[in-house]
Each structure stands twice: as C-alpha cells, then as structure tokens.
Amino acid sequence: MTIFIPTPLRNYTGGKDKVEVSASTIAEALDALTSAHPDLRKHLFSGEGKLRAFVNLYVNDEDVRYLPEKERTPVAASDTLSIIPSIAGGRQ
C-alpha cells in the first residue's frame, strides 16, 4: 500500500512524500514504515508503543479512529494511508 508522508516528517524518510509497504493491516503498514525509516517511530508512537494523540491516520480518506477495528483494519495493496499531524493554533 502507499503511505503518504506529511511535509514535517519527510526529513525522516529521505525526503520522500510517499512510501510503498506490504501489509495486511494498518498496524502492519505502520510497522513496515517505521522498520524502513526507524527515526519516524519516535514521532508517531509514544515510548509505550501507542500512536501519539496528535497523529491522525486516514485509510482511503476514512478516519482510522472511527473504524471498528482501528489499526487492526485490513488493507489491500491498492489502499492508501495518510498520516496527518494535528496542528494546534488559535488567535494571536
């Protein structure tokens, strides 16, 4: 499947805006991504191995948080996974 990498994290993928991985679930896709690009792990996961709260995942434009199986959701080679970091902000 194709994982789209947001601009702030591309330094950890050698500048790539997308990475192809082989996986049968979202969790396996993230594992394959962080195995190929280990510096990404600390930006995506906490020390306990949980996905960081500010990291949003979308598989084929569907928010993973609202899927019944969340990261255990099955994926196919034709699927896409987008990593979208939350951006905090407000009025100045």
N, CA, C and O atoms as a MOPAC input file, in Angstrom:
PM7 MOZYME 1SCF
protein

 N      0.83200 1    -1.17300 1     0.00000 1
 C      0.00000 1     0.00000 1     0.00000 1
 C      0.87700 1     1.23600 1     0.00000 1
 O      2.08100 1     1.15400 1     0.24300 1
 N      0.28500 1     2.35700 1    -0.26700 1
 C      1.00800 1     3.62800 1    -0.28900 1
 C      0.70400 1     4.40400 1     0.98500 1
 O     -0.45700 1     4.60200 1     1.34300 1
 N      1.76200 1     4.84200 1     1.66600 1
 C      1.61200 1     5.69300 1     2.84500 1
 C      2.10200 1     7.08500 1     2.46200 1
 O      3.24400 1     7.26200 1     2.03900 1
 N      1.21500 1     8.07300 1     2.61900 1
 C      1.57300 1     9.45800 1     2.32700 1
 C      2.18700 1    10.08900 1     3.56900 1
 O      1.62300 1    10.02400 1     4.66100 1
 N      3.34600 1    10.69800 1     3.38500 1
 C      4.12200 1    11.27800 1     4.48300 1
 C      3.92800 1    12.79300 1     4.48500 1
 O      4.14600 1    13.44300 1     3.46300 1
 N      3.51800 1    13.36500 1     5.62900 1
 C      3.33800 1    14.81800 1     5.68000 1
 C      4.68800 1    15.54100 1     5.63200 1
 O      5.71600 1    14.99000 1     6.02600 1
 N      4.66400 1    16.75700 1     5.15400 1
 C      5.88900 1    17.54200 1     4.98500 1
 C      6.78400 1    17.55900 1     6.22600 1
 O      7.99200 1    17.37200 1     6.08100 1
 N      6.25600 1    17.77600 1     7.44900 1
 C      7.14600 1    17.83700 1     8.61700 1
 C      7.90400 1    16.53700 1     8.90900 1
 O      8.92000 1    16.56400 1     9.60400 1
 N      7.42800 1    15.41000 1     8.39300 1
 C      8.08300 1    14.12100 1     8.67300 1
 C      8.94600 1    13.61200 1     7.52500 1
 O      9.56800 1    12.55700 1     7.64500 1
 N      8.99100 1    14.33000 1     6.43600 1
 C      9.75200 1    13.85400 1     5.26600 1
 C     11.25600 1    13.81700 1     5.49700 1
 O     11.96700 1    13.09000 1     4.80500 1
 N     11.74700 1    14.58400 1     6.45300 1
 C     13.17900 1    14.50800 1     6.78500 1
 C     13.56300 1    13.10800 1     7.23400 1
 O     14.71800 1    12.70300 1     7.09500 1
 N     12.59000 1    12.35900 1     7.77700 1
 C     12.86000 1    11.03200 1     8.31800 1
 C     12.63200 1     9.92700 1     7.29300 1
 O     12.84400 1     8.75200 1     7.59300 1
 N     12.20200 1    10.29000 1     6.08700 1
 C     12.01700 1     9.31600 1     5.00100 1
 C     12.90900 1     9.64900 1     3.81100 1
 O     12.63300 1     9.22900 1     2.68700 1
 N     13.96100 1    10.39300 1     4.05300 1
 C     14.85200 1    10.77400 1     2.96500 1
 C     14.20700 1    11.72600 1     1.98000 1
 O     14.58300 1    11.76800 1     0.80900 1
 N     13.22300 1    12.50100 1     2.45900 1
 C     12.55100 1    13.46800 1     1.61000 1
 C     11.37800 1    12.91300 1     0.82500 1
 O     10.72900 1    13.64700 1     0.08000 1
 N     11.09700 1    11.62800 1     0.98200 1
 C     10.00600 1    11.01000 1     0.22600 1
 C      8.65200 1    11.50300 1     0.73000 1
 O      8.43900 1    11.63700 1     1.93500 1
 N      7.73200 1    11.77400 1    -0.21400 1
 C      6.38800 1    12.19400 1     0.16700 1
 C      5.43400 1    11.00900 1     0.26900 1
 O      4.31300 1    11.14400 1     0.76000 1
 N      5.89000 1     9.84300 1    -0.20100 1
 C      5.10600 1     8.62000 1    -0.05000 1
 C      6.04800 1     7.43000 1     0.00500 1
 O      7.14100 1     7.44800 1    -0.56100 1
 N      5.59600 1     6.40300 1     0.69800 1
 C      6.39700 1     5.19200 1     0.86900 1
 C      5.48100 1     3.99700 1     0.57400 1
 O      4.34800 1     3.94100 1     1.05400 1
 N      5.97400 1     3.06200 1    -0.20200 1
 C      5.21900 1     1.83600 1    -0.51200 1
 C      5.62100 1     0.75800 1     0.49500 1
 O      6.80700 1     0.54200 1     0.74200 1
 N      4.62100 1     0.08300 1     1.07400 1
 C      4.87900 1    -1.01300 1     2.00600 1
 C      3.94800 1    -2.17300 1     1.67700 1
 O      2.90900 1    -1.99000 1     1.04400 1
 N      4.33400 1    -3.36700 1     2.11400 1
 C      3.47300 1    -4.54500 1     2.01600 1
 C      2.93900 1    -4.82100 1     3.41000 1
 O      3.70800 1    -4.97000 1     4.35900 1
 N      1.60900 1    -4.89100 1     3.53300 1
 C      0.99800 1    -5.11300 1     4.83900 1
 C     -0.42600 1    -5.60900 1     4.66300 1
 O     -1.06200 1    -5.36400 1     3.63800 1
 N     -0.92200 1    -6.31400 1     5.68200 1
 C     -2.30400 1    -6.78300 1     5.63900 1
 C     -3.21700 1    -5.99900 1     6.58000 1
 O     -4.43900 1    -6.13300 1     6.50700 1
 N     -2.63400 1    -5.18100 1     7.46600 1
 C     -3.41700 1    -4.30900 1     8.35300 1
 C     -2.74400 1    -2.94800 1     8.43700 1
 O     -1.59800 1    -2.78500 1     8.01800 1
 N     -3.45800 1    -1.97900 1     8.97600 1
 C     -2.88000 1    -0.65000 1     9.17500 1
 C     -1.68400 1    -0.73500 1    10.11700 1
 O     -0.65600 1    -0.10500 1     9.87100 1
 N     -1.81200 1    -1.50900 1    11.19300 1
 C     -0.70800 1    -1.65100 1    12.15800 1
 C      0.53800 1    -2.22400 1    11.48800 1
 O      1.64900 1    -1.76100 1    11.74500 1
 N      0.35900 1    -3.23500 1    10.62600 1
 C      1.49800 1    -3.81100 1     9.90500 1
 C      2.11400 1    -2.79200 1     8.95500 1
 O      3.33200 1    -2.76600 1     8.77900 1
 N      1.28400 1    -1.95300 1     8.34200 1
 C      1.79800 1    -0.91700 1     7.43700 1
 C      2.66700 1     0.07100 1     8.20800 1
 O      3.74100 1     0.45400 1     7.74400 1
 N      2.19900 1     0.48200 1     9.39100 1
 C      2.98300 1     1.41600 1    10.20400 1
 C      4.26600 1     0.75900 1    10.68400 1
 O      5.30800 1     1.41100 1    10.75600 1
 N      4.20100 1    -0.52400 1    11.01400 1
 C      5.39800 1    -1.24700 1    11.43900 1
 C      6.40700 1    -1.33200 1    10.29200 1
 O      7.60600 1    -1.14100 1    10.49500 1
 N      5.91500 1    -1.61700 1     9.09700 1
 C      6.80700 1    -1.68400 1     7.93000 1
 C      7.43100 1    -0.32300 1     7.65000 1
 O      8.61200 1    -0.22900 1     7.31700 1
 N      6.62900 1     0.73200 1     7.78700 1
 C      7.13200 1     2.08600 1     7.56900 1
 C      8.23300 1     2.43000 1     8.56500 1
 O      9.29000 1     2.93200 1     8.18100 1
 N      7.98200 1     2.16000 1     9.85000 1
 C      8.97000 1     2.52800 1    10.86500 1
 C     10.16100 1     1.57100 1    10.89800 1
 O     11.21800 1     1.91600 1    11.42800 1
 N      9.99700 1     0.38200 1    10.34100 1
 C     11.15200 1    -0.51300 1    10.19700 1
 C     12.07600 1     0.00300 1     9.09900 1
 O     13.30000 1    -0.03400 1     9.23300 1
 N     11.47600 1     0.48300 1     8.01600 1
 C     12.26800 1     1.02500 1     6.90400 1
 C     12.85400 1     2.39200 1     7.23900 1
 O     13.91600 1     2.76000 1     6.73700 1
 N     12.15400 1     3.14300 1     8.09100 1
 C     12.57800 1     4.50000 1     8.46300 1
 C     12.46700 1     4.64500 1     9.98700 1
 O     11.53700 1     5.28000 1    10.48500 1
 N     13.42100 1     4.05100 1    10.73000 1
 C     13.32900 1     3.96500 1    12.19000 1
 C     13.20500 1     5.31200 1    12.91300 1
 O     12.60800 1     5.37000 1    13.98800 1
 N     13.74700 1     6.37900 1    12.35700 1
 C     13.65200 1     7.67900 1    13.02400 1
 C     12.21900 1     8.19200 1    13.10200 1
 O     11.92300 1     9.07900 1    13.90300 1
 N     11.33500 1     7.65200 1    12.28700 1
 C      9.92500 1     8.04900 1    12.32100 1
 C      9.20200 1     7.55000 1    13.56600 1
 O      8.24700 1     8.17500 1    14.02700 1
 N      9.65700 1     6.42200 1    14.11100 1
 C      8.94500 1     5.77400 1    15.22100 1
 C      8.67900 1     6.73300 1    16.37700 1
 O      7.55900 1     6.78700 1    16.88400 1
 N      9.68000 1     7.48200 1    16.80000 1
 C      9.50000 1     8.37100 1    17.96600 1
 C      8.54200 1     9.52100 1    17.67000 1
 O      7.99400 1    10.12700 1    18.59100 1
 N      8.34100 1     9.82000 1    16.40300 1
 C      7.41500 1    10.89700 1    16.04000 1
 C      5.97400 1    10.39300 1    15.91200 1
 O      5.02700 1    11.16900 1    16.03500 1
 N      5.81700 1     9.11000 1    15.66900 1
 C      4.48400 1     8.54000 1    15.50000 1
 C      3.97000 1     7.82800 1    16.74600 1
 O      2.76500 1     7.80500 1    16.99900 1
 N      4.89200 1     7.24100 1    17.53300 1
 C      4.49400 1     6.41800 1    18.67100 1
 C      5.10400 1     6.91600 1    19.97800 1
 O      6.19900 1     7.47900 1    19.99500 1
 N      4.37500 1     6.69800 1    21.07300 1
 C      4.89300 1     7.02600 1    22.40300 1
 C      5.90000 1     5.95100 1    22.81000 1
 O      6.07100 1     4.95500 1    22.10700 1
 N      6.56000 1     6.15800 1    23.93900 1
 C      7.50200 1     5.16500 1    24.45400 1
 C      6.83700 1     3.83400 1    24.76300 1
 O      7.49400 1     2.79300 1    24.77200 1
 N      5.52300 1     3.86700 1    25.01700 1
 C      4.75800 1     2.64500 1    25.30300 1
 C      4.26800 1     1.96100 1    24.03100 1
 O      3.60900 1     0.92400 1    24.09700 1
 N      4.58500 1     2.53700 1    22.87400 1
 C      4.18400 1     1.93600 1    21.61200 1
 C      2.79700 1     2.32600 1    21.12400 1
 O      2.29900 1     1.75400 1    20.15400 1
 N      2.16900 1     3.29100 1    21.78300 1
 C      0.83700 1     3.76200 1    21.37500 1
 C      0.99800 1     4.88700 1    20.35700 1
 O      1.92700 1     5.69000 1    20.44300 1
 N      0.08600 1     4.93100 1    19.39800 1
 C      0.09000 1     6.01500 1    18.43000 1
 C     -0.10900 1     7.33100 1    19.17400 1
 O     -1.01200 1     7.44200 1    20.00200 1
 N      0.70900 1     8.30700 1    18.89200 1
 C      0.60800 1     9.59500 1    19.58100 1
 C     -0.74300 1    10.25200 1    19.29200 1
 O     -1.29800 1    10.11000 1    18.20200 1
 N     -1.25300 1    10.96500 1    20.28000 1
 C     -2.58700 1    11.56700 1    20.19300 1
 C     -2.70200 1    12.56700 1    19.04300 1
 O     -3.78200 1    12.72700 1    18.47500 1
 N     -1.61200 1    13.23700 1    18.69500 1
 C     -1.67400 1    14.26200 1    17.65700 1
 C     -1.46300 1    13.71000 1    16.25100 1
 O     -1.41000 1    14.47400 1    15.28700 1
 N     -1.34200 1    12.38200 1    16.12400 1
 C     -1.16600 1    11.75600 1    14.81500 1
 C     -2.50900 1    11.17500 1    14.37100 1
 O     -3.05900 1    10.28700 1    15.02300 1
 N     -3.01800 1    11.67900 1    13.27700 1
 C     -4.27900 1    11.18800 1    12.71800 1
 C     -3.97200 1    10.35200 1    11.48500 1
 O     -3.12000 1    10.71000 1    10.67100 1
 N     -4.67500 1     9.23700 1    11.36000 1
 C     -4.49000 1     8.33300 1    10.22400 1
 C     -5.78100 1     8.23200 1     9.43100 1
 O     -6.87300 1     8.14300 1     9.99300 1
 N     -5.63600 1     8.24800 1     8.12600 1
 C     -6.78200 1     8.09400 1     7.23100 1
 C     -6.45200 1     7.00900 1     6.22200 1
 O     -5.46600 1     7.10900 1     5.49300 1
 N     -7.27600 1     5.97600 1     6.18100 1
 C     -7.11700 1     4.93700 1     5.16800 1
 C     -8.18700 1     5.19500 1     4.11400 1
 O     -9.38100 1     5.16800 1     4.41000 1
 N     -7.75200 1     5.44200 1     2.89100 1
 C     -8.66500 1     5.77700 1     1.79300 1
 C     -9.63500 1     6.88400 1     2.21100 1
 O    -10.83200 1     6.79500 1     1.94100 1
 N     -9.12800 1     7.91000 1     2.85800 1
 C     -9.90100 1     9.08100 1     3.28700 1
 C    -10.86500 1     8.81200 1     4.43600 1
 O    -11.69800 1     9.66700 1     4.73800 1
 N    -10.78200 1     7.64400 1     5.09100 1
 C    -11.60800 1     7.35900 1     6.26600 1
 C    -10.74500 1     7.46600 1     7.51200 1
 O     -9.65400 1     6.89800 1     7.57000 1
 N    -11.23600 1     8.19700 1     8.51300 1
 C    -10.51800 1     8.38300 1     9.76900 1
 C    -10.43500 1     7.04300 1    10.50000 1
 O    -11.45900 1     6.45200 1    10.84100 1
 N     -9.22300 1     6.57200 1    10.73600 1
 C     -8.99900 1     5.27200 1    11.36800 1
 C     -9.61300 1     5.21200 1    12.76400 1
 O    -10.03700 1     4.14100 1    13.20000 1
 N     -9.66800 1     6.34100 1    13.47400 1
 C    -10.22700 1     6.35500 1    14.82900 1
 C    -11.67800 1     5.88900 1    14.85600 1
 O    -12.14800 1     5.39600 1    15.88100 1
 N    -12.39300 1     6.04000 1    13.74200 1
 C    -13.81400 1     5.69400 1    13.69600 1
 C    -14.09300 1     4.35700 1    13.01500 1
 O    -15.25100 1     3.96800 1    12.86400 1
 N    -13.04900 1     3.66000 1    12.60700 1
 C    -13.23300 1     2.33200 1    12.02200 1
 C    -13.37800 1     1.31100 1    13.15900 1
 O    -12.70700 1     1.44500 1    14.18200 1
 N    -14.22800 1     0.30900 1    13.00600 1
 C    -14.45900 1    -0.65900 1    14.08300 1
 C    -13.18000 1    -1.33900 1    14.59000 1
 O    -13.02000 1    -1.55800 1    15.79100 1
 N    -12.27800 1    -1.66600 1    13.67100 1
 C    -11.05900 1    -2.37200 1    14.07400 1
 C     -9.84200 1    -1.45000 1    14.22300 1
 O     -8.73900 1    -1.91800 1    14.50600 1
 N    -10.04100 1    -0.16500 1    14.03500 1
 C     -8.97100 1     0.83600 1    14.15700 1
 C     -7.70700 1     0.37500 1    13.43000 1
 O     -7.76400 1     0.10700 1    12.23000 1
 N     -6.55000 1     0.27500 1    14.13000 1
 C     -5.30100 1    -0.08000 1    13.45500 1
 C     -5.24300 1    -1.53800 1    13.01900 1
 O     -4.34800 1    -1.92400 1    12.26700 1
 N     -6.18400 1    -2.34700 1    13.48000 1
 C     -6.23300 1    -3.75500 1    13.05300 1
 C     -7.06000 1    -3.91700 1    11.77500 1
 O     -7.28300 1    -5.03600 1    11.31500 1
 N     -7.50800 1    -2.80700 1    11.21100 1
 C     -8.30500 1    -2.82900 1     9.97700 1
 C     -7.49000 1    -3.44100 1     8.83500 1
 O     -6.35400 1    -3.02900 1     8.59900 1
 N     -8.05500 1    -4.41200 1     8.12800 1
 C     -7.35400 1    -4.99100 1     6.97100 1
 C     -7.18400 1    -3.95900 1     5.85300 1
 O     -8.02900 1    -3.08700 1     5.65400 1
 N     -6.07400 1    -4.08500 1     5.13600 1
 C     -5.79900 1    -3.20600 1     3.99900 1
 C     -5.36000 1    -4.04500 1     2.80900 1
 O     -4.92200 1    -5.18600 1     2.95000 1
 N     -5.49000 1    -3.44300 1     1.63400 1
 C     -5.07400 1    -4.08700 1     0.38200 1
 C     -3.94600 1    -3.28100 1    -0.24700 1
 O     -3.68900 1    -2.14100 1     0.14000 1
 N     -3.29000 1    -3.87800 1    -1.20300 1
 C     -2.16400 1    -3.21100 1    -1.87400 1
 C     -2.58400 1    -1.90700 1    -2.53500 1
 O     -1.77000 1    -0.99200 1    -2.66200 1
 N     -3.83900 1    -1.80400 1    -2.95800 1
 C     -4.31900 1    -0.60000 1    -3.63900 1
 C     -4.75600 1     0.51100 1    -2.67900 1
 O     -5.08800 1     1.61100 1    -3.12200 1
 N     -4.76100 1     0.23800 1    -1.37700 1
 C     -5.18700 1     1.23200 1    -0.39000 1
 C     -4.11600 1     2.29100 1    -0.15500 1
 O     -2.93600 1     2.09000 1    -0.43900 1
 N     -4.57200 1     3.42600 1     0.37500 1
 C     -3.64600 1     4.48600 1     0.76800 1
 C     -3.84200 1     4.79000 1     2.24200 1
 O     -4.94500 1     4.67200 1     2.77600 1
 N     -2.76000 1     5.18100 1     2.88600 1
 C     -2.78700 1     5.59000 1     4.28400 1
 C     -2.14600 1     6.96500 1     4.36100 1
 O     -1.00100 1     7.15200 1     3.94900 1
 N     -2.88700 1     7.91400 1     4.88700 1
 C     -2.36200 1     9.27700 1     5.03800 1
 C     -2.10200 1     9.54400 1     6.50600 1
 O     -2.95100 1     9.28200 1     7.35700 1
 N     -0.92600 1    10.06400 1     6.79500 1
 C     -0.56500 1    10.47100 1     8.14900 1
 C     -0.75400 1    11.97900 1     8.20800 1
 O     -0.11300 1    12.72200 1     7.46500 1
 N     -1.63100 1    12.42500 1     9.08800 1
 C     -1.94400 1    13.84800 1     9.20400 1
 C     -1.67300 1    14.28000 1    10.63800 1
 O     -2.42700 1    13.91800 1    11.54100 1
 N     -0.60700 1    15.04800 1    10.86500 1
 C     -0.37300 1    15.52500 1    12.22500 1
 C     -1.35800 1    16.65000 1    12.56400 1
 O     -1.64300 1    17.51300 1    11.73400 1
 N     -1.86900 1    16.62100 1    13.79600 1
 C     -2.74600 1    17.69300 1    14.25200 1
 C     -1.93400 1    18.97800 1    14.34500 1
 O     -0.75100 1    18.95800 1    14.68400 1
 N     -2.57200 1    20.06600 1    14.04600 1
 C     -1.90000 1    21.36300 1    14.13600 1
 C     -2.67600 1    22.19900 1    15.14100 1
 O     -3.85600 1    22.49300 1    14.94600 1
 N     -2.00200 1    22.57600 1    16.21200 1
 C     -2.64200 1    23.41300 1    17.22300 1
 C     -2.48700 1    24.86500 1    16.81400 1
 O     -1.53400 1    25.24200 1    16.13300 1
 N     -3.40600 1    25.63600 1    17.22600 1
 C     -3.30400 1    27.05000 1    16.90000 1
 C     -4.48000 1    27.81300 1    17.48200 1
 O     -5.31400 1    27.25000 1    18.19000 1
 N     -4.53200 1    29.02100 1    17.19400 1
 C     -5.61300 1    29.84900 1    17.68800 1
 C     -5.33300 1    31.28600 1    17.34500 1
 O     -4.46400 1    31.60100 1    16.53200 1
 N     -6.08200 1    32.14000 1    17.97700 1
 C     -5.88800 1    33.55900 1    17.71000 1
 C     -4.66400 1    34.07100 1    18.44500 1
 O     -4.29300 1    33.57400 1    19.50800 1
 N     -4.05900 1    35.06100 1    17.85500 1
 C     -2.88900 1    35.66800 1    18.48900 1
 C     -3.27700 1    36.96500 1    19.13900 1
 O     -2.43100 1    37.63500 1    19.73100 1

